[in-house]
């Protein structure tokens, strides 16, 4: 909000828009840095490169799902099927590896499973204009059923196949391959969102779908694009999970992972109503949740208190996000 001379004036919420924008963008960074400092003194084992790499490795699937979810939310939609895409991809990756007797093909085809999943969601939301909440909730149920059908309720054991477990279990020194893959995905998606035409169209559709349509942007095309990005990112996370243990089975906490990914995106400052966000802020949103979990475990906090604290932080982030979005409207 600006005055006649172009000078920022206080918003209806009593905070200068520039200050509010800065807080929205960098509060999560400050909190993560503060947690690092506090936990370095509170838990001697916390501040070490090995512990940090373990945190990144353990949370690589969540990070990948959250990175893909960022595209979907910026476009003004939700993807409640991402956790099930992750589960389905891991199952089919192991299944293909067994059927084709090739770990490499199994991993690649498992990742490719994310493409049709994204195309289906994109078609329902973009072409048929079905609510993204309802559409992805329904497709997630279907994917969960397909994963169970493929495994017949059991699991595929490839733990002795070192070629299959390489992606999720191998390390270069203390750096896990999963962390390297996550960094590569982060770089690719960041460039895709910030330097390409389709990336700018994602922001346009999320900000004002009608204005985007009138300007010649194909909303079905953009929606299909963001859901395919989300599907492939989730599929990579699913293969990291499956290859970490070498077991291809349905992922029980899939729905929890989906909600945590959405929470991380919102905590990172991406607008829950679309049109505003950044990949790098999602990274800090995931780090906040991951460091919080790690810190509470190192401090031997009871599990129920861990859930309460995590829930309160997510609620706080959503409230701040909502207030900021309203103040800008």
Secondary structure per residue as TSV (DSSP state, phi and psi in degrees):
chain	resnum	aa	ss	phi	psi
A	1	X	-	360.0	125.9
A	2	X	B	-125.9	154.6
A	3	X	-	-85.2	-170.3
A	4	X	T	-63.8	-31.8
A	5	X	T	-91.6	9.1
A	6	X	S	80.9	11.7
A	7	X	-	-90.1	134.7
A	8	X	B	-61.8	131.2
A	9	X	-	-111.5	157.1
A	10	X	B	-58.9	142.0
A	11	X	-	-79.5	170.9
A	12	X	T	-59.7	-17.2
A	13	X	T	-91.6	5.3
A	14	X	S	78.9	14.4
A	15	X	S	-123.0	133.1
A	16	X	B	-56.2	131.9
A	17	X	H	-55.4	-36.2
A	18	X	H	-66.7	-41.0
A	19	X	H	-66.8	-41.8
A	20	X	H	-62.4	-41.4
A	21	X	H	-64.5	-41.1
A	22	X	H	-64.2	-43.2
A	23	X	H	-63.6	-40.3
A	24	X	H	-62.2	-39.8
A	25	X	H	-79.9	-34.3
A	26	X	H	-120.4	-1.4
A	27	X	H	-59.9	-43.6
A	28	X	H	-63.3	-33.9
A	29	X	H	-65.7	-45.4
A	30	X	H	-62.3	-39.6
A	31	X	H	-65.4	-42.3
A	32	X	H	-63.3	-44.2
A	33	X	H	-62.8	-42.8
A	34	X	H	-62.4	-40.1
A	35	X	H	-63.5	-39.7
A	36	X	H	-58.3	-46.9
A	37	X	H	-65.2	-48.2
A	38	X	H	-63.7	-47.5
A	39	X	H	-69.8	-23.9
A	40	X	H	-64.3	-30.6
A	41	X	H	-89.7	-35.3
A	42	X	H	-76.9	-34.1
A	43	X	-	-130.0	108.3
A	44	X	T	-56.5	-30.6
A	45	X	T	-84.6	-3.5
A	46	X	T	-72.7	-50.8
A	47	X	S	-86.3	79.4
A	48	X	S	-147.4	150.4
A	49	X	H	-63.4	-36.3
A	50	X	H	-66.0	-42.0
A	51	X	H	-65.0	-40.5
A	52	X	H	-64.8	-41.2
A	53	X	H	-65.8	-36.7
A	54	X	H	-64.3	-39.2
A	55	X	H	-62.6	-46.6
A	56	X	H	-64.4	-40.2
A	57	X	H	-64.2	-47.9
A	58	X	H	-63.4	-31.5
A	59	X	T	-103.1	10.1
A	60	X	H	-58.0	-45.0
A	61	X	H	-60.2	-43.7
A	62	X	H	-62.8	-42.0
A	63	X	H	-61.1	-44.2
A	64	X	H	-65.3	-44.0
A	65	X	H	-62.4	-41.9
A	66	X	H	-65.5	-38.9
A	67	X	H	-62.1	-44.1
A	68	X	H	-67.7	-38.2
A	69	X	H	-64.1	-29.2
A	70	X	H	-57.5	-43.4
A	71	X	H	-59.2	-45.8
A	72	X	H	-63.9	-44.8
A	73	X	H	-70.5	-38.6
A	74	X	H	-60.6	-33.6
A	75	X	T	-76.7	-0.9
A	76	X	T	89.0	22.0
A	77	X	-	-127.9	177.6
A	78	X	-	-128.5	152.4
A	79	X	-	-128.7	100.0
A	80	X	T	-89.9	3.6
A	81	X	T	-101.9	-1.6
A	82	X	H	-59.9	-39.1
A	83	X	H	-65.0	-36.2
A	84	X	H	-74.3	-31.6
A	85	X	H	-61.9	-44.1
A	86	X	H	-57.6	-47.0
A	87	X	H	-64.6	-47.2
A	88	X	H	-62.6	-40.8
A	89	X	H	-65.2	-41.5
A	90	X	H	-63.0	-42.0
A	91	X	H	-62.9	-48.7
A	92	X	H	-71.4	-29.9
A	93	X	H	-60.7	-45.5
A	94	X	H	-67.5	-39.8
A	95	X	H	-63.7	-45.9
A	96	X	H	-63.8	-38.5
A	97	X	H	-61.3	-38.6
A	98	X	H	-72.4	-47.5
A	99	X	H	-66.8	-38.4
A	100	X	H	-95.2	-3.3
A	101	X	T	53.5	40.4
A	102	X	-	-147.5	113.8
A	103	X	H	-65.3	-39.3
A	104	X	H	-63.8	-48.1
A	105	X	H	-63.4	-37.4
A	106	X	H	-60.6	-46.0
A	107	X	H	-64.2	-46.1
A	108	X	H	-65.0	-42.9
A	109	X	H	-70.0	-32.4
A	110	X	H	-63.6	-42.7
A	111	X	H	-64.4	-38.2
A	112	X	H	-64.8	-21.0
A	113	X	H	-58.6	-28.5
A	114	X	H	-64.6	-23.7
A	115	X	H	-68.6	-55.3
A	116	X	H	-61.9	-33.0
A	117	X	H	-61.2	-44.7
A	118	X	H	-66.8	-37.9
A	119	X	H	-63.7	-40.5
A	120	X	H	-64.5	-47.7
A	121	X	H	-62.1	-42.2
A	122	X	H	-63.5	-38.2
A	123	X	I	-65.4	-45.7
A	124	X	I	-64.6	-44.4
A	125	X	I	-81.4	-45.6
A	126	X	I	-80.6	-46.6
A	127	X	I	-85.9	-44.9
A	128	X	S	-92.6	-5.3
A	129	X	-	58.2	34.1
A	130	X	-	-77.3	144.3
A	131	X	-	-53.6	129.0
A	132	X	H	-61.8	-33.2
A	133	X	H	-61.4	-50.0
A	134	X	H	-74.4	-40.2
A	135	X	H	-62.4	-48.7
A	136	X	H	-75.1	-26.3
A	137	X	H	-63.2	-43.4
A	138	X	H	-69.1	-45.6
A	139	X	H	-65.9	-31.4
A	140	X	H	-62.9	-39.8
A	141	X	H	-64.3	-41.3
A	142	X	H	-62.7	-45.3
A	143	X	H	-62.6	-39.6
A	144	X	H	-62.8	-40.1
A	145	X	H	-66.8	-40.8
A	146	X	H	-63.8	-39.9
A	147	X	H	-63.4	-41.7
A	148	X	H	-65.9	-39.8
A	149	X	H	-64.2	-39.9
A	150	X	H	-66.5	-33.9
A	151	X	H	-97.5	-9.4
A	152	X	T	55.5	32.7
A	153	X	T	79.0	0.9
A	154	X	S	-108.5	-158.8
A	155	X	-	-137.8	155.3
A	156	X	E	-101.9	118.0
A	157	X	E	-95.1	110.7
A	158	X	-	-122.6	24.0
A	159	X	T	-63.6	-22.9
A	160	X	T	-88.2	-6.0
A	161	X	-	-90.1	99.4
A	162	X	H	-66.3	-26.0
A	163	X	H	-68.2	-36.1
A	164	X	H	-74.2	-38.5
A	165	X	H	-82.9	-2.2
A	166	X	H	-58.9	-45.0
A	167	X	H	-61.1	-42.3
A	168	X	H	-95.0	-19.2
A	169	X	H	-118.1	-18.1
A	170	X	-	-77.3	150.4
A	171	X	E	-133.0	147.6
A	172	X	E	-103.5	97.8
A	173	X	T	70.8	-120.5
A	174	X	T	-101.4	2.7
A	175	X	E	-95.7	114.0
A	176	X	E	-69.8	147.9
A	177	X	H	-59.9	-34.9
A	178	X	H	-60.2	-35.6
A	179	X	H	-69.9	-40.7
A	180	X	H	-62.3	-44.4
A	181	X	H	-61.9	-42.0
A	182	X	H	-63.5	-41.3
A	183	X	H	-63.3	-42.1
A	184	X	H	-62.5	-44.6
A	185	X	H	-62.2	-41.3
A	186	X	H	-58.8	-46.4
A	187	X	H	-63.8	-46.4
A	188	X	H	-61.4	-47.1
A	189	X	H	-69.0	-34.6
A	190	X	H	-62.8	-45.9
A	191	X	H	-65.7	-38.6
A	192	X	H	-63.0	-39.2
A	193	X	H	-79.4	-32.6
A	194	X	H	-103.7	-17.0
A	195	X	H	-122.0	1.2
A	196	X	S	-116.2	161.4
A	197	X	H	-63.3	-43.6
A	198	X	H	-64.0	-31.9
A	199	X	H	-64.3	-43.3
A	200	X	H	-65.7	-33.5
A	201	X	H	-69.0	-32.3
A	202	X	H	-60.2	-45.9
A	203	X	H	-63.9	-40.8
A	204	X	H	-63.6	-44.7
A	205	X	H	-65.2	-40.1
A	206	X	H	-68.4	-32.6
A	207	X	H	-74.8	-47.4
A	208	X	-	-156.8	93.4
A	209	X	H	-57.2	-40.9
A	210	X	H	-67.0	-44.0
A	211	X	H	-63.9	-38.4
A	212	X	H	-63.0	-41.7
A	213	X	H	-64.4	-43.4
A	214	X	H	-67.0	-24.5
A	215	X	T	-85.9	2.5
A	216	X	T	98.6	6.0
A	217	X	-	-80.7	131.8
A	218	X	-	-82.5	105.6
A	219	X	H	-63.4	-43.2
A	220	X	H	-56.8	-39.2
A	221	X	H	-65.2	-44.0
A	222	X	H	-66.1	-43.3
A	223	X	H	-63.6	-41.8
A	224	X	H	-61.4	-41.8
A	225	X	H	-59.8	-49.8
A	226	X	H	-67.5	-35.5
A	227	X	H	-72.9	-32.5
A	228	X	H	-67.9	-42.4
A	229	X	H	-58.5	-47.2
A	230	X	H	-62.3	-39.2
A	231	X	H	-66.8	-44.2
A	232	X	H	-67.5	-41.6
A	233	X	H	-61.8	-42.9
A	234	X	H	-65.6	-37.1
A	235	X	H	-64.9	-39.6
A	236	X	H	-62.2	-41.7
A	237	X	H	-61.3	-38.2
A	238	X	H	-64.7	-38.9
A	239	X	H	-71.1	-32.6
A	240	X	H	-64.2	-41.5
A	241	X	H	-64.2	-46.8
A	242	X	H	-65.7	-40.3
A	243	X	H	-80.2	-13.4
A	244	X	H	-66.4	-41.3
A	245	X	H	-105.8	-18.2
A	246	X	T	79.4	15.4
A	247	X	E	-114.4	122.9
A	248	X	E	-96.2	104.7
A	249	X	-	-151.5	164.8
A	250	X	-	-64.8	143.6
A	251	X	-	-93.8	107.4
A	252	X	T	-58.2	-45.5
A	253	X	T	-84.3	31.4
A	254	X	H	-59.1	-43.4
A	255	X	H	-67.7	-36.9
A	256	X	H	-64.3	-40.7
A	257	X	H	-62.8	-40.0
A	258	X	H	-58.4	-48.0
A	259	X	H	-67.4	-37.5
A	260	X	H	-64.9	-36.5
A	261	X	H	-64.9	-44.6
A	262	X	H	-62.2	-42.5
A	263	X	H	-61.8	-41.6
A	264	X	H	-63.7	-39.5
A	265	X	H	-63.1	-45.2
A	266	X	H	-68.5	-42.3
A	267	X	H	-58.5	-34.8
A	268	X	T	-71.9	-6.9
A	269	X	T	103.9	2.4
A	270	X	-	-71.7	133.1
A	271	X	-	-65.5	130.7
A	272	X	T	-71.2	-14.2
A	273	X	T	-101.5	3.4
A	274	X	S	92.4	167.1
A	275	X	S	88.6	-8.1
A	276	X	-	-149.8	135.2
A	277	X	-	163.0	175.2
A	278	X	-	-155.7	144.2
A	279	X	H	-62.9	-42.3
A	280	X	H	-64.9	-31.3
A	281	X	H	-71.6	-31.6
A	282	X	H	-63.1	-37.4
A	283	X	H	-57.6	-44.0
A	284	X	H	-70.5	-31.0
A	285	X	H	-63.1	-43.5
A	286	X	H	-66.7	-42.8
A	287	X	H	-60.2	-37.7
A	288	X	H	-61.9	-48.1
A	289	X	H	-64.6	-40.9
A	290	X	H	-67.9	-44.7
A	291	X	H	-67.1	-36.9
A	292	X	H	-61.8	-46.6
A	293	X	H	-62.5	-44.5
A	294	X	H	-63.5	-42.9
A	295	X	H	-64.2	-44.3
A	296	X	H	-64.8	-34.7
A	297	X	H	-68.3	-43.1
A	298	X	H	-64.8	-29.8
A	299	X	T	-88.7	3.2
A	300	X	T	58.5	38.5
A	301	X	-	-74.3	139.9
A	302	X	-	-59.6	145.0
A	303	X	H	-55.1	-38.4
A	304	X	H	-67.9	-34.3
A	305	X	H	-70.1	-32.9
A	306	X	H	-61.3	-43.8
A	307	X	H	-65.3	-40.9
A	308	X	H	-64.1	-47.5
A	309	X	H	-63.5	-45.6
A	310	X	H	-61.3	-42.9
A	311	X	H	-63.3	-42.0
A	312	X	H	-64.3	-38.9
A	313	X	H	-65.8	-40.8
A	314	X	H	-64.6	-43.1
A	315	X	H	-61.6	-43.3
A	316	X	H	-60.2	-44.3
A	317	X	H	-64.0	-41.0
A	318	X	H	-66.5	-39.7
A	319	X	H	-62.5	-46.9
A	320	X	H	-61.0	-41.9
A	321	X	H	-63.0	-44.3
A	322	X	H	-65.5	-45.3
A	323	X	H	-62.0	-41.5
A	324	X	H	-64.6	-40.8
A	325	X	H	-65.1	-40.6
A	326	X	H	-67.4	-38.1
A	327	X	H	-66.5	-26.5
A	328	X	H	-87.0	-14.3
A	329	X	-	-82.5	360.0
